[in-house]
Amino acid sequence: MRYSWIGAAALVLAGVLATGAARAGEAGDLVFADRGPWALGDRTLVWSMTHDGPAVPGFAAQDRGSLTLSQALDPSDGKPVLQLDQKSTQRSRRIGPFPTSGGDPVVTFFLESTARDMAALTGGSPDYIRNRIKDAVFRGGEVTGAEGAREVVLRPFADDPNRARMQGFETLEIRFRMGADPRQPIPEMVARTAAPVAVPMPQPAPPGVAPIAPAPYVHALALQ
């Protein structure tokens, strides 16, 4: 079974976030609700995926596709594990494995991908970005709506001391639309900037290299 490097990175993020679990408020409890043990069998869960941003070489801008969660057998011990398959107009990859008794792999993938995108587009530190997202989940998350129709809203960089250097990501807002049962998979996750993201150019700019047009960043998953 072949897996992408992001599986390890995602597990690192899960560990970082888990360190705040004991301090978690309502937002953290909802986003990281105990959804295990997973027993998908032959079933799959499929999220449609939207990924937009500045047209930077190597960045999957204007990308559409799907993310599929399924169960497989670990060839090392024959025990069930979870895996994610990402398929889109610009890339296809398998991500994992994830334990069936652990947290929600889709939430972990979504947050890790958002953190890596921000780091790639701004030149910022992935670890710094992950920590700010962790703080937003467990200390600054806002919960809106009534029981059965709740939404968690995070603004990780709104008051960040480095917001002036974030090229538009200081306006990043992360939303989780929750279902009636918090133990079920989250139906919708959206990370979006209110302002266009401007990609920093090297100074002086290389001859013949045109500036990259700013564009809003969007990363969204919607359960089908």
Residue pairs with C-beta under 8 A, 6 or more apart in sequence:
1 72
1 74
1 75
1 83
1 94
1 97
2 94
3 83
3 94
3 95
3 96
3 97
4 93
4 94
4 95
6 93
6 95
6 109
6 112
6 113
6 116
7 95
7 96
7 97
7 98
9 112
9 116
10 95
10 98
10 105
10 108
10 109
10 112
11 98
11 108
13 108
13 111
13 112
13 115
13 130
14 102
14 103
14 108
16 130
16 131
16 134
17 32
17 108
17 111
17 134
17 137
17 138
18 32
18 103
19 134
20 28
20 134
20 135
20 137
20 138
20 139
21 28
21 32
21 138
23 138
23 139
24 32
24 137
24 138
25 138
25 139
25 141
26 141
26 143
27 137
27 138
27 140
27 141
27 142
27 143
27 152
27 154
28 137
28 138
28 141
29 182
30 143
30 150
30 152
30 176
30 178
30 182
31 107
31 137
31 141
31 152
31 176
31 186
32 103
32 104
32 107
32 137
33 104
33 182
33 183
34 103
34 183
35 103
35 104
35 183
35 184
35 185
36 99
36 100
36 101
36 102
36 103
37 100
37 101
38 71
38 82
38 100
38 101
39 71
39 80
39 100
40 69
40 70
40 71
40 82
41 71
42 71
43 70
43 71
44 68
44 69
44 70
45 68
45 69
45 70
45 106
45 185
45 223
46 66
46 67
46 68
46 69
46 223
46 224
47 66
47 67
47 68
47 69
47 106
47 221
47 222
47 223
47 224
48 64
48 65
48 66
48 221
48 222
48 224
49 63
49 64
49 65
49 66
49 67
49 86
49 88
49 220
49 221
50 63
50 64
50 218
50 219
50 220
51 60
51 61
51 62
51 63
51 64
51 65
51 88
51 218
51 219
51 220
52 61
52 62
52 63
52 215
52 216
52 217
52 218
52 219
53 59
53 61
53 117
53 121
53 197
53 215
53 216
53 217
53 218
54 61
54 121
54 196
54 197
54 198
54 199
54 212
54 213
54 214
54 215
54 217
55 61
55 62
55 212
55 213
55 215
56 120
56 121
56 199
56 212
58 120
59 117
59 120
59 121
60 88
60 90
60 91
61 215
63 88
63 89
63 90
63 91
64 88
64 89
65 86
65 87
65 88
65 89
65 90
65 91
66 86
66 87
66 88
66 224
67 84
67 85
67 86
67 106
67 109
67 221
68 84
68 85
68 87
69 82
69 83
69 84
69 105
69 106
69 185
70 82
70 83
70 85
71 80
71 81
71 82
71 83
71 100
72 80
72 81
72 82
72 83
72 97
73 79
73 80
73 81
74 80
74 81
74 97
80 100
81 96
81 97
81 98
81 99
81 100
82 96
82 97
82 98
82 99
82 100
82 105
83 94
83 95
83 96
83 97
83 98
84 94
84 95
84 96
84 98
84 105
84 106
84 109
85 92
85 93
85 94
85 95
86 92
86 93
86 94
86 95
95 105
95 109
96 105
98 105
98 108
104 185
104 186
106 185
106 186
106 189
106 221
107 176
107 186
107 189
110 189
110 191
110 219
110 221
111 130
111 133
111 174
112 130
113 219
114 133
114 172
114 174
114 191
114 219
115 126
115 129
115 130
115 133
116 126
117 217
117 219
118 124
118 129
118 166
118 169
118 172
118 217
119 125
119 126
119 129
121 167
121 169
121 197
121 199
121 217
122 165
122 166
122 167
122 169
122 197
122 199
122 200
123 200
124 162
124 165
124 166
129 156
132 156
132 157
132 160
133 154
133 156
133 174
135 156
136 154
136 155
136 156
136 174
137 154
140 154
140 155
140 156
141 152
141 153
141 154
142 152
142 153
142 154
143 150
143 151
143 152
143 153
144 150
144 151
144 153
145 151
148 179
148 180
149 178
149 180
150 178
151 175
151 176
151 177
151 178
152 175
152 176
152 178
153 173
153 174
153 175
154 173
154 174
154 175
155 172
155 173
155 174
156 172
156 174
157 163
157 166
157 169
157 170
157 171
157 172
158 170
158 171
160 166
160 170
163 170
164 170
167 197
167 198
167 199
167 200
168 193
168 195
168 196
168 197
168 198
168 214
168 216
168 217
169 193
169 197
169 217
170 195
171 193
171 194
171 195
172 191
172 192
172 193
172 217
173 191
173 192
173 193
173 194
174 189
174 190
174 191
175 188
175 189
175 190
175 191
175 192
176 186
176 188
176 189
177 186
177 187
177 188
177 189
177 190
178 186
178 187
179 185
179 186
179 187
185 223
186 223
187 222
187 223
188 220
188 221
188 222
188 223
189 220
189 221
190 218
190 219
190 220
190 221
191 217
191 218
191 219
191 220
192 216
192 217
192 218
192 219
192 220
193 216
193 217
193 218
194 216
195 216
196 214
196 215
196 216
197 214
197 215
197 216
197 217
198 214
199 212
199 214
201 209
201 211
201 212
205 211
